[in-house]
Amino acid sequence: MEKTSFKHQAEVQVRNYEVDWQGIVHNAVYLQYFEVGRIEYLRNLGLTVDLKSIQHEARIVLVRNELNYRSPARFDEAVRIWSRIAYIRNSSFAFEGMIEAAKDNRLIAENLAVHVWLDARTGRPRSVPDDFRNMVQKYEGTSFANLQPRS
């Protein structure tokens, strides 16, 4: 992953309860950091992300979550979470993410998270809506080469 391909970032400060007995951020916490990045990315697109929209308007489920750990984050360290949508297919789309130390740009972790858009009534996969595709294309611009039209 090239950092230059990311337009969105969020920042968090590592809190004391996120650190394990080894003095580093617990491995499961990185998934939460990437979720912070994804939610802030969607809000940045202009989407409403709240319980009402999640429970009634859209059913988007996470079906794959890959995480590569590169170096540990530690208590009170500021970390940057870079997020982007890497591709949109017929009924799925994927976020890519990177976490780096804010102080020295040290790569901490990388993530690929694949989501599937579901019909709210049936729970079956459905096509990713065109308005979502258009929002992503507008935000990502020409760097978004992996946008695939519905087939």
DSSP file (Angstrom, degrees, kcal/mol; ACC not computed):
  #  RESIDUE AA STRUCTURE BP1 BP2  ACC     N-H-->O    O-->H-N    N-H-->O    O-->H-N    TCO  KAPPA ALPHA  PHI   PSI    X-CA   Y-CA   Z-CA
    1    1 A M              0   0    0      0, 0.0     2,-0.6     0, 0.0     3,-0.1   0.000 360.0 360.0 360.0 132.6    0.0    0.0    0.0
    2    2 A E    >   -     0   0    0      1,-0.1     3,-1.9     2,-0.0     4,-0.2  -0.876 360.0-146.8 -99.1 124.9    1.3    3.4   -0.9
    3    3 A K  G >  S+     0   0    0     -2,-0.6     3,-1.9     1,-0.3    -1,-0.1   0.816  96.1  68.3 -59.6 -30.4    0.4    6.2    1.5
    4    4 A T  G 3  S+     0   0    0      1,-0.3    -1,-0.3    -3,-0.1    -2,-0.0   0.689  90.3  63.2 -65.1 -16.9    0.1    8.6   -1.4
    5    5 A S  G <  S+     0   0    0     -3,-1.9     2,-0.4     2,-0.0    -1,-0.3   0.502  88.4  87.7 -84.7  -3.2   -3.0    6.8   -2.6
    6    6 A F    <   +     0   0    0     -3,-1.9    78,-0.1    -4,-0.2     3,-0.0  -0.821  44.5 174.1-100.1 133.2   -4.9    7.7    0.6
    7    7 A K        +     0   0    0     76,-0.4     2,-0.4    -2,-0.4    -1,-0.1   0.626  62.4  67.9-104.7 -21.1   -6.8   11.0    0.9
    8    8 A H  E     +A   83   0A   0     75,-0.9    75,-1.9     2,-0.0     2,-0.3  -0.837  54.2 168.9-110.6 138.1   -8.5   10.4    4.3
    9    9 A Q  E     -A   82   0A   0     -2,-0.4     2,-0.3    73,-0.2    73,-0.2  -0.996  11.5-172.8-142.1 150.4   -6.9   10.2    7.7
   10   10 A A  E     -A   81   0A   0     71,-1.9    71,-3.5    -2,-0.3     2,-0.4  -0.917  16.2-143.2-130.8 159.6   -8.1   10.2   11.3
   11   11 A E  E     +A   80   0A   0     -2,-0.3     2,-0.3    69,-0.2    69,-0.2  -0.982  16.2 178.7-130.7 140.3   -6.0   10.3   14.4
   12   12 A V  E     -A   79   0A   0     67,-2.3    67,-3.1    -2,-0.4     2,-0.5  -0.959  24.6-131.3-133.5 155.1   -6.3    8.7   17.8
   13   13 A Q  E     -A   78   0A   0     -2,-0.3    65,-0.2    65,-0.2     2,-0.2  -0.917  34.2-112.9-103.6 128.5   -4.2    8.7   20.9
   14   14 A V        -     0   0    0     63,-2.5    62,-1.9    -2,-0.5     2,-0.2  -0.445  35.6-146.2 -64.2 126.0   -3.5    5.3   22.4
   15   15 A R    >   -     0   0    0     -2,-0.2     3,-1.8    60,-0.2     4,-0.3  -0.589  20.2-111.7 -95.9 157.5   -5.3    5.0   25.7
   16   16 A N  G >  S+     0   0    0      1,-0.3     3,-1.2    -2,-0.2    59,-0.1   0.831 114.4  55.7 -59.4 -36.0   -4.1    3.1   28.8
   17   17 A Y  G 3  S+     0   0    0      1,-0.2    -1,-0.3     8,-0.0    -3,-0.0   0.520  98.4  63.9 -78.3  -3.1   -6.8    0.4   28.6
   18   18 A E  G <  S+     0   0    0     -3,-1.8     8,-2.8     2,-0.1     2,-0.4   0.483  86.2  90.2 -92.6  -4.6   -5.8   -0.5   25.0
   19   19 A V  B <   -G   25   0B   0     -3,-1.2     6,-0.3    -4,-0.3    55,-0.1  -0.755  67.3-145.9 -97.5 137.4   -2.4   -1.6   26.1
   20   20 A D    >   -     0   0    0      4,-3.2     3,-2.1    -2,-0.4    -2,-0.1  -0.206  39.8 -80.8 -92.1-173.7   -1.7   -5.2   27.0
   21   21 A W  T 3  S+     0   0    0      1,-0.3    -1,-0.1     2,-0.1    -2,-0.0   0.618 126.8  61.9 -66.3 -13.1    0.6   -6.8   29.6
   22   22 A Q  T 3  S-     0   0    0      2,-0.2    -1,-0.3     0, 0.0     3,-0.1   0.498 117.0-111.3 -88.6  -4.6    3.5   -6.4   27.2
   23   23 A G  S <  S+     0   0    0     -3,-2.1    52,-0.5     1,-0.3     2,-0.3   0.621  84.4 103.5  86.1  13.0    3.1   -2.6   27.2
   24   24 A I  B    S-H   74   0C   0     50,-0.2    -4,-3.2     1,-0.0    -1,-0.3  -0.833  85.3 -77.7-123.3 163.4    1.9   -2.5   23.5
   25   25 A V  B     -G   19   0B   0     48,-2.8    -6,-0.3    -2,-0.3    48,-0.2  -0.378  56.4-108.7 -60.4 131.6   -1.5   -2.0   22.0
   26   26 A H    >>  -     0   0    0     -8,-2.8     3,-1.4     1,-0.1     4,-0.7  -0.345  26.1-118.0 -62.6 142.3   -3.5   -5.3   22.2
   27   27 A N  T >4 S+     0   0    0      1,-0.3     3,-0.7     2,-0.2     4,-0.5   0.812 111.0  56.0 -55.8 -35.9   -3.8   -6.9   18.7
   28   28 A A  T >> S+     0   0    0      1,-0.2     4,-0.8     2,-0.2     3,-0.7   0.764  94.7  68.0 -69.9 -24.3   -7.7   -6.7   18.7
   29   29 A V  H <> S+     0   0    0     -3,-1.4     4,-2.1     1,-0.2     3,-0.4   0.818  86.7  67.2 -67.1 -30.5   -7.6   -2.9   19.3
   30   30 A Y  H <X S+     0   0    0     -4,-0.7     4,-2.4    -3,-0.7    -1,-0.2   0.862  95.1  57.4 -59.3 -34.8   -6.2   -2.3   15.8
   31   31 A L  H <> S+     0   0    0     -3,-0.7     4,-1.8    -4,-0.5    -1,-0.3   0.891 106.3  49.8 -61.7 -38.3   -9.4   -3.6   14.3
   32   32 A Q  H  X S+     0   0    0     -4,-0.8     4,-2.3    -3,-0.4    -2,-0.2   0.901 108.1  52.7 -66.9 -40.7  -11.2   -0.9   16.3
   33   33 A Y  H  X S+     0   0    0     -4,-2.1     4,-2.1     1,-0.2    -2,-0.2   0.924 109.1  49.2 -60.7 -43.6   -8.8    1.8   15.0
   34   34 A F  H  X S+     0   0    0     -4,-2.4     4,-2.3     1,-0.2    -1,-0.2   0.868 108.6  53.9 -64.8 -34.5   -9.5    0.7   11.4
   35   35 A E  H  X S+     0   0    0     -4,-1.8     4,-2.7     2,-0.2     5,-0.2   0.898 105.4  53.5 -65.3 -39.7  -13.2    0.9   12.1
   36   36 A V  H  X S+     0   0    0     -4,-2.3     4,-2.4     1,-0.2     5,-0.2   0.936 109.9  48.8 -56.8 -46.5  -12.7    4.5   13.4
   37   37 A G  H  X S+     0   0    0     -4,-2.1     4,-2.0     1,-0.2    -2,-0.2   0.902 111.7  48.0 -60.9 -42.9  -11.0    5.3   10.1
   38   38 A R  H  X S+     0   0    0     -4,-2.3     4,-2.3     2,-0.2    -2,-0.2   0.922 112.5  47.8 -66.1 -44.5  -13.8    3.7    8.0
   39   39 A I  H  X S+     0   0    0     -4,-2.7     4,-2.3     1,-0.2    -2,-0.2   0.928 113.2  47.7 -63.6 -44.7  -16.6    5.5    9.8
   40   40 A E  H  X S+     0   0    0     -4,-2.4     4,-2.2    -5,-0.2    -1,-0.2   0.862 109.7  54.3 -65.2 -34.5  -14.8    8.8    9.6
   41   41 A Y  H  X S+     0   0    0     -4,-2.0     4,-1.6    -5,-0.2    -2,-0.2   0.944 109.3  47.4 -61.2 -48.2  -14.2    8.2    5.9
   42   42 A L  H  X>S+     0   0    0     -4,-2.3     5,-2.0     1,-0.2     4,-0.6   0.894 112.0  49.5 -62.9 -40.5  -17.9    7.6    5.3
   43   43 A R  H ><5S+     0   0    0     -4,-2.3     3,-1.1     1,-0.2    -1,-0.2   0.895 107.1  55.7 -63.5 -39.0  -18.9   10.7    7.2
   44   44 A N  H 3<5S+     0   0    0     -4,-2.2    -1,-0.2     1,-0.3    -2,-0.2   0.825 101.5  57.7 -62.8 -31.6  -16.3   12.6    5.2
   45   45 A L  H 3<5S-     0   0    0     -4,-1.6    -1,-0.3    -5,-0.1    -2,-0.2   0.717 125.5-104.8 -68.7 -19.9  -18.2   11.4    2.1
   46   46 A G  T <<5S+     0   0    0     -3,-1.1     2,-0.2    -4,-0.6    -3,-0.2   0.501  73.5 141.7 106.0   8.0  -21.3   13.1    3.5
   47   47 A L      < -     0   0    0     -5,-2.0     2,-0.6     1,-0.0    -1,-0.3  -0.560  54.0-121.1 -82.0 146.6  -23.1    9.9    4.5
   48   48 A T        -     0   0    0     -2,-0.2     2,-0.6     2,-0.0    -1,-0.0  -0.779  27.6-171.3 -84.3 123.4  -25.1    9.7    7.7
   49   49 A V        +     0   0    0     -2,-0.6     2,-0.3     4,-0.1    -6,-0.0  -0.882  34.3 116.3-120.9  98.0  -23.6    7.1   10.0
   50   50 A D  S  > S-     0   0    0     -2,-0.6     4,-2.3     1,-0.0     5,-0.2  -0.898  78.0 -88.5-149.4 175.8  -25.9    6.5   13.0
   51   51 A L  H  > S+     0   0    0     -2,-0.3     4,-2.7     1,-0.2     5,-0.2   0.866 121.7  55.4 -62.1 -36.4  -28.0    3.7   14.4
   52   52 A K  H  >>S+     0   0    0      2,-0.2     4,-2.0     1,-0.2     5,-0.7   0.950 112.0  41.4 -62.3 -48.7  -31.1    4.7   12.4
   53   53 A S  I  >>S+     0   0    0      1,-0.2     5,-1.8     2,-0.2     4,-0.8   0.876 117.4  48.8 -68.3 -35.4  -29.3    4.5    9.0
   54   54 A I  I  <5S+     0   0    0     -4,-2.3    -1,-0.2     1,-0.2    -2,-0.2   0.890 117.9  39.2 -70.8 -38.4  -27.5    1.3   10.0
   55   55 A Q  I  <5S+     0   0    0     -4,-2.7    -2,-0.2    -5,-0.2    -1,-0.2   0.745 131.9  17.6 -85.6 -23.2  -30.6   -0.4   11.3
   56   56 A H  I  <5S+     0   0    0     -4,-2.0    -3,-0.2    -5,-0.2    -2,-0.1   0.765 124.0  38.1-121.2 -36.0  -33.2    0.7    8.7
   57   57 A E  I  <<S+     0   0    0     -4,-0.8     2,-0.4    -5,-0.7    63,-0.2   0.827 115.2  23.8 -93.9 -33.1  -31.7    2.0    5.5
   58   58 A A      < -     0   0    0     -5,-1.8     2,-0.5    61,-0.1    -1,-0.2  -0.980  48.7-160.6-139.2 145.1  -28.7   -0.1    4.8
   59   59 A R  E     +B  118   0A   0     59,-0.8    59,-3.8    -2,-0.4     2,-0.5  -0.914  25.9 164.2-123.1 101.4  -27.4   -3.5    5.6
   60   60 A I  E     -B  117   0A   0     -2,-0.5     2,-0.4    57,-0.2    57,-0.2  -0.980  14.6-169.2-121.1 121.4  -23.7   -3.6    5.0
   61   61 A V  E     -B  116   0A   0     55,-2.4    55,-2.6    -2,-0.5     2,-0.5  -0.871  23.7-124.5-117.4 145.6  -21.8   -6.4    6.6
   62   62 A L  E     +B  115   0A   0     -2,-0.4    53,-0.2    53,-0.2     3,-0.1  -0.752  32.1 169.2 -83.2 123.6  -18.1   -7.1    7.0
   63   63 A V  E     +     0   0A   0     51,-2.9     2,-0.3    -2,-0.5    52,-0.2   0.540  64.1  25.7-114.6 -11.8  -17.3  -10.4    5.4
   64   64 A R  E     -B  114   0A   0     50,-1.3    50,-2.1     2,-0.0     2,-0.3  -0.968  55.3-179.8-154.6 136.1  -13.5  -10.3    5.4
   65   65 A N  E     -B  113   0A   0     -2,-0.3     2,-0.4    48,-0.2    48,-0.2  -0.866   7.0-176.2-142.5 104.0  -11.0   -8.5    7.6
   66   66 A E  E     -B  112   0A   0     46,-3.1    46,-1.7    -2,-0.3     2,-0.4  -0.815   3.7-174.5-102.0 141.1   -7.2   -8.9    7.0
   67   67 A L  E     -B  111   0A   0     -2,-0.4     2,-0.5    44,-0.2    44,-0.2  -0.984  10.4-168.1-140.1 125.8   -4.7   -7.3    9.3
   68   68 A N  E     -B  110   0A   0     42,-2.6    42,-2.2    -2,-0.4     2,-0.5  -0.966  14.7-148.7-113.4 122.3   -0.9   -7.2    9.0
   69   69 A Y  E     +B  109   0A   0     -2,-0.5    40,-0.3    40,-0.2    39,-0.1  -0.769  23.4 167.5 -91.1 130.4    1.0   -6.0   12.1
   70   70 A R        -     0   0    0     38,-3.3    39,-0.2     1,-0.5    38,-0.2   0.756  65.3 -10.6-112.7 -39.1    4.2   -4.2   11.2
   71   71 A S  S    S-     0   0    0     37,-1.6    -1,-0.5    35,-0.1     2,-0.1  -0.970  77.6 -95.8-158.7 153.9    5.4   -2.6   14.5
   72   72 A P        -     0   0    0      0, 0.0     2,-0.3     0, 0.0    37,-0.1  -0.412  23.7-143.4 -78.9 148.0    3.8   -2.0   17.9
   73   73 A A        -     0   0    0    -48,-0.2   -48,-2.8    -2,-0.1     2,-0.3  -0.799  23.0-151.9 -98.9 151.5    1.9    1.1   19.0
   74   74 A R  B >   -H   24   0C   0     -2,-0.3     3,-2.0   -50,-0.2   -60,-0.3  -0.793  29.5 -65.4-126.0 164.9    2.4    2.1   22.7
   75   75 A F  T 3  S+     0   0    0    -52,-0.5   -60,-0.2    -2,-0.3    -1,-0.1  -0.162 117.0   6.8 -50.1 134.5    0.5    3.9   25.4
   76   76 A D  T 3  S+     0   0    0    -62,-1.9     2,-0.4     1,-0.3    -1,-0.3   0.487  92.4 137.6  70.4   7.5   -0.1    7.7   24.7
   77   77 A E    <   -     0   0    0     -3,-2.0   -63,-2.5   -62,-0.1     2,-0.4  -0.673  53.8-129.4 -81.7 135.2    1.3    7.5   21.2
   78   78 A A  E     -A   13   0A   0     -2,-0.4    24,-2.7   -65,-0.2    25,-0.5  -0.720  28.6-168.4 -82.3 131.5   -0.7    9.4   18.6
   79   79 A V  E     -AC  12 101A   0    -67,-3.1   -67,-2.3    -2,-0.4     2,-0.4  -0.958  14.4-140.7-124.6 143.7   -1.5    7.2   15.5
   80   80 A R  E     -AC  11 100A   0     20,-3.0    20,-2.2    -2,-0.4     2,-0.6  -0.856   9.9-154.6-100.9 134.3   -2.8    8.2   12.1
   81   81 A I  E     -AC  10  99A   0    -71,-3.5   -71,-1.9    -2,-0.4     2,-0.4  -0.941   8.2-162.0-110.9 113.8   -5.4    5.9   10.4
   82   82 A W  E     -AC   9  98A   0     16,-3.3    16,-1.9    -2,-0.6     2,-0.3  -0.807  14.3-178.3 -95.4 134.3   -5.4    6.2    6.7
   83   83 A S  E     +AC   8  97A   0    -75,-1.9   -75,-0.9    -2,-0.4   -76,-0.4  -0.980  11.9 155.2-136.9 146.3   -8.5    4.9    4.9
   84   84 A R  E     - C   0  96A   0     12,-1.8    12,-2.8    -2,-0.3     2,-0.7  -0.974  44.2-109.8-159.2 157.0   -9.7    4.5    1.3
   85   85 A I  E     - C   0  95A   0     -2,-0.3    10,-0.3    10,-0.2     3,-0.1  -0.848  29.2-170.0 -90.0 119.6  -12.1    2.4   -0.7
   86   86 A A  E     -     0   0A   0      8,-2.6    60,-0.3    -2,-0.7     2,-0.3   0.837  62.0  -9.8 -81.7 -36.0   -9.9    0.3   -2.8
   87   87 A Y  E     - C   0  94A   0      7,-1.0     7,-2.2    58,-0.1     2,-0.4  -0.993  48.3-149.4-159.1 158.6  -12.6   -1.1   -5.1
   88   88 A I  E     +dC 147  93A   0     58,-0.9    60,-1.8    -2,-0.3     5,-0.3  -0.996  23.4 174.4-129.5 126.6  -16.3   -1.4   -5.6
   89   89 A R        -     0   0    0      3,-3.6    39,-0.3    -2,-0.4    61,-0.1  -0.240  52.9 -66.3-110.9-156.6  -17.7   -4.5   -7.3
   90   90 A N  S    S-     0   0    0      1,-0.2    38,-3.1    -2,-0.1    60,-0.1   0.980 124.7  -5.2 -62.6 -59.2  -21.3   -5.6   -7.9
   91   91 A S  S    S+     0   0    0     36,-0.3    26,-3.0    34,-0.0     2,-0.3   0.349 127.1  61.6-117.9   4.5  -22.4   -6.2   -4.3
   92   92 A S  E     - E   0 116A   0     24,-0.2    -3,-3.6    36,-0.1     2,-0.3  -0.882  49.6-176.0-131.4 160.7  -19.2   -5.7   -2.5
   93   93 A F  E     -CE  88 115A   0     22,-2.1    22,-3.2    -2,-0.3     2,-0.4  -0.977  15.7-140.0-149.2 158.1  -16.6   -3.0   -1.8
   94   94 A A  E     -CE  87 114A   0     -7,-2.2    -8,-2.6    -2,-0.3    -7,-1.0  -0.971   1.5-152.5-129.1 136.4  -13.3   -3.0    0.1
   95   95 A F  E     -CE  85 113A   0     18,-2.8    18,-2.6    -2,-0.4     2,-0.4  -0.824  10.2-159.4 -95.2 140.6  -11.6   -0.6    2.4
   96   96 A E  E     -CE  84 112A   0    -12,-2.8   -12,-1.8    -2,-0.4     2,-0.3  -0.930  16.1-177.6-111.6 147.0   -7.8   -0.5    2.7
   97   97 A G  E     -CE  83 111A   0     14,-2.3    14,-2.5    -2,-0.4     2,-0.4  -0.991  16.9-167.5-145.4 153.9   -6.2    1.1    5.7
   98   98 A M  E     -CE  82 110A   0    -16,-1.9   -16,-3.3    -2,-0.3     2,-0.5  -0.992   8.3-156.2-135.3 142.8   -2.9    1.9    7.2
   99   99 A I  E     +CE  81 109A   0     10,-2.7     9,-3.2    -2,-0.4    10,-1.5  -0.982  19.8 173.0-117.8 133.5   -1.9    2.9   10.7
  100  100 A E  E     -CE  80 107A   0    -20,-2.2   -20,-3.0    -2,-0.5     2,-0.3  -0.956  39.4 -98.8-135.4 156.9    1.2    4.9   11.2
  101  101 A A  E  >  -C   79   0A   0      5,-2.4     4,-2.0    -2,-0.3   -22,-0.2  -0.594  27.2-144.7 -71.8 130.3    2.9    6.6   14.2
  102  102 A A  T  4 S+     0   0    0    -24,-2.7    -1,-0.1    -2,-0.3   -23,-0.1   0.838  94.5  54.8 -66.0 -32.0    2.1   10.3   14.0
  103  103 A K  T  4 S+     0   0    0    -25,-0.5    -1,-0.2     1,-0.2   -24,-0.1   0.906 130.4   5.5 -71.5 -42.9    5.6   11.3   15.4
  104  104 A D  T  4 S-     0   0    0      2,-0.1    -2,-0.2     0, 0.0    -1,-0.2   0.308  92.2-116.8-129.3   9.4    7.8    9.4   13.0
  105  105 A N     <  +     0   0    0     -4,-2.0     2,-0.2     1,-0.2    -3,-0.1   0.687  52.8 167.7  61.3  20.3    5.5    7.9   10.3
  106  106 A R        -     0   0    0     -5,-0.2    -5,-2.4     1,-0.1     2,-0.3  -0.484  40.8-116.0 -65.7 129.5    6.5    4.4   11.3
  107  107 A L  E     + E   0 100A   0     -7,-0.2    -7,-0.2    -2,-0.2     3,-0.1  -0.542  40.0 170.8 -70.0 125.5    4.1    1.8    9.7
  108  108 A I  E     -     0   0A   0     -9,-3.2   -38,-3.3     1,-0.4   -37,-1.6   0.816  57.1 -14.7-104.1 -45.3    2.2    0.0   12.5
  109  109 A A  E     -BE  69  99A   0    -10,-1.5   -10,-2.7   -40,-0.3    -1,-0.4  -0.993  48.5-147.7-159.7 158.2   -0.5   -2.0   10.7
  110  110 A E  E     -BE  68  98A   0    -42,-2.2   -42,-2.6    -2,-0.3     2,-0.3  -0.952  18.4-167.4-129.8 151.1   -2.3   -2.6    7.4
  111  111 A N  E     -BE  67  97A   0    -14,-2.5   -14,-2.3    -2,-0.3     2,-0.4  -0.994  18.7-168.5-143.8 144.3   -5.8   -3.7    6.8
  112  112 A L  E     -BE  66  96A   0    -46,-1.7   -46,-3.1    -2,-0.3     2,-0.5  -0.990  16.2-177.7-127.5 123.5   -8.1   -4.9    4.0
  113  113 A A  E     -BE  65  95A   0    -18,-2.6   -18,-2.8    -2,-0.4     2,-0.5  -0.967   9.1-159.7-127.7 115.7  -11.8   -5.0    5.0
  114  114 A V  E     -BE  64  94A   0    -50,-2.1   -51,-2.9    -2,-0.5   -50,-1.3  -0.813  10.4-169.9 -99.0 131.7  -14.4   -6.4    2.5
  115  115 A H  E     -BE  62  93A   0    -22,-3.2   -22,-2.1    -2,-0.5     2,-0.4  -0.889  10.5-149.3-119.7 148.9  -18.0   -5.4    2.9
  116  116 A V  E     -BE  61  92A   0    -55,-2.6   -55,-2.4    -2,-0.3     2,-0.5  -0.972  14.7-134.1-120.0 135.1  -21.2   -6.7    1.2
  117  117 A W  E     -B   60   0A   0    -26,-3.0     9,-2.4    -2,-0.4     2,-0.3  -0.756  28.6-163.7 -87.0 126.5  -24.3   -4.6    0.6
  118  118 A L  E     -BF  59 125A   0    -59,-3.8   -59,-0.8    -2,-0.5     2,-0.3  -0.831  27.0-106.0-114.4 150.4  -27.4   -6.5    1.6
  119  119 A D     >  -     0   0    0      5,-3.1     4,-2.5    -2,-0.3     5,-0.1  -0.595  30.8-136.8 -67.5 128.5  -31.1   -5.9    0.8
  120  120 A A  T  4 S+     0   0    0     -2,-0.3    -1,-0.1   -63,-0.2   -62,-0.1   0.811  98.6  40.1 -62.5 -31.4  -32.6   -4.6    4.0
  121  121 A R  T  4 S+     0   0    0      1,-0.1    -1,-0.2     3,-0.1    -2,-0.0   0.915 127.5  26.7 -84.4 -45.6  -35.7   -6.8    3.8
  122  122 A T  T  4 S-     0   0    0      2,-0.2    -2,-0.2     3,-0.0    -1,-0.1   0.718  88.6-134.1 -94.4 -22.1  -34.3  -10.1    2.5
  123  123 A G     <  +     0   0    0     -4,-2.5    -3,-0.1     1,-0.3     3,-0.1   0.581  62.7 130.6  77.0   8.7  -30.7  -10.0    3.8
  124  124 A R        -     0   0    0     -5,-0.1    -5,-3.1     1,-0.1    -1,-0.3  -0.663  68.9 -87.8 -94.8 151.5  -29.5  -11.2    0.4
  125  125 A P  B     +F  118   0A   0      0, 0.0     2,-0.3     0, 0.0    -7,-0.3  -0.241  50.3 179.9 -56.6 142.4  -26.7   -9.4   -1.5
  126  126 A R        -     0   0    0     -9,-2.4    -9,-0.3   -35,-0.3     2,-0.0  -0.900  36.5 -75.4-137.2 167.1  -27.7   -6.6   -3.7
  127  127 A S        -     0   0    0     -2,-0.3   -36,-0.3     1,-0.1   -37,-0.1  -0.350  51.0-105.7 -65.0 141.3  -25.9   -4.2   -6.1
  128  128 A V        -     0   0    0    -38,-3.1    -1,-0.1   -39,-0.3    22,-0.1  -0.533  49.8-103.2 -63.3 128.6  -24.0   -1.4   -4.4
  129  129 A P     >  -     0   0    0      0, 0.0     4,-2.0     0, 0.0     3,-0.4  -0.213  18.3-127.9 -60.7 144.8  -26.1    1.7   -5.0
  130  130 A D  H  > S+     0   0    0      1,-0.2     4,-2.9     2,-0.2     5,-0.2   0.843 107.4  59.8 -61.8 -35.2  -25.0    4.1   -7.8
  131  131 A D  H  > S+     0   0    0      2,-0.2     4,-2.1     1,-0.2    -1,-0.2   0.881 106.4  47.8 -64.6 -35.0  -25.2    7.1   -5.4
  132  132 A F  H  > S+     0   0    0     -3,-0.4     4,-2.3     2,-0.2    -1,-0.2   0.930 111.8  50.0 -66.6 -45.7  -22.6    5.5   -3.2
  133  133 A R  H  X S+     0   0    0     -4,-2.0     4,-2.7     1,-0.2    -2,-0.2   0.923 111.6  48.9 -55.7 -45.6  -20.4    4.6   -6.2
  134  134 A N  H  X S+     0   0    0     -4,-2.9     4,-2.6     2,-0.2    -1,-0.2   0.886 109.1  51.9 -65.7 -39.6  -20.7    8.2   -7.4
  135  135 A M  H  X S+     0   0    0     -4,-2.1     4,-2.3     2,-0.2    -1,-0.2   0.926 112.9  45.3 -60.4 -45.1  -19.7    9.6   -3.9
  136  136 A V  H  X S+     0   0    0     -4,-2.3     4,-3.3     2,-0.2     5,-0.4   0.930 113.2  49.6 -65.9 -45.5  -16.7    7.5   -3.8
  137  137 A Q  H  X S+     0   0    0     -4,-2.7     4,-2.4     1,-0.2    -2,-0.2   0.909 111.9  49.0 -60.0 -42.7  -15.6    8.3   -7.4
  138  138 A K  H  < S+     0   0    0     -4,-2.6    -1,-0.2    -5,-0.2    -2,-0.2   0.919 117.0  41.4 -63.7 -43.6  -16.0   12.0   -6.7
  139  139 A Y  H  < S+     0   0    0     -4,-2.3    -2,-0.2    -5,-0.2    -1,-0.2   0.942 121.3  39.2 -70.4 -48.4  -14.0   11.8   -3.5
  140  140 A E  H >< S-     0   0    0     -4,-3.3     3,-1.1    -5,-0.2    -2,-0.2   0.786  90.5-178.3 -77.0 -26.8  -11.3    9.5   -4.7
  141  141 A G  G ><  -     0   0    0     -4,-2.4     3,-1.8    -5,-0.4    -1,-0.2  -0.258  59.5 -15.9  66.1-148.9  -11.0   11.1   -8.2
  142  142 A T  G 3  S+     0   0    0      1,-0.3    -1,-0.2    -4,-0.1    -2,-0.1   0.683 127.1  71.2 -67.9 -18.0   -8.7    9.7  -10.8
  143  143 A S  G <  S+     0   0    0     -3,-1.1     2,-1.4     1,-0.2    -1,-0.3   0.612  78.5  85.2 -72.9  -8.7   -6.7    7.8   -8.2
  144  144 A F    X   +     0   0    0     -3,-1.8     3,-0.7     1,-0.2    -1,-0.2  -0.605  47.8 150.9 -95.0  76.6   -9.7    5.4   -7.9
  145  145 A A  T 3   +     0   0    0     -2,-1.4    -1,-0.2     1,-0.2    -2,-0.1   0.624  60.0  67.4 -82.0 -14.9   -8.8    3.1  -10.8
  146  146 A N  T 3   +     0   0    0    -60,-0.3   -58,-0.9    -3,-0.2     2,-0.5   0.290  63.2 126.5 -94.6  12.3  -10.5    0.0   -9.3
  147  147 A L  B <   -d   88   0A   0     -3,-0.7   -58,-0.1   -60,-0.2   -60,-0.1  -0.580  43.8-164.3 -70.1 119.3  -14.1    1.3   -9.5
  148  148 A Q        -     0   0    0    -60,-1.8     3,-0.1    -2,-0.5    -2,-0.1  -0.922  13.8-128.7-110.9 125.6  -15.9   -1.4  -11.4
  149  149 A P        -     0   0    0      0, 0.0   -59,-0.1     0, 0.0     2,-0.0  -0.255  39.1 -86.8 -66.8 158.4  -19.3   -0.7  -12.9
  150  150 A R              0   0    0      1,-0.1   -60,-0.1   -22,-0.1   -61,-0.0  -0.344 360.0 360.0 -62.5 144.6  -22.2   -3.0  -12.1
  151  151 A S              0   0    0     -3,-0.1    -1,-0.1    -2,-0.0   -61,-0.0   0.408 360.0 360.0-110.3 360.0  -22.4   -6.0  -14.5
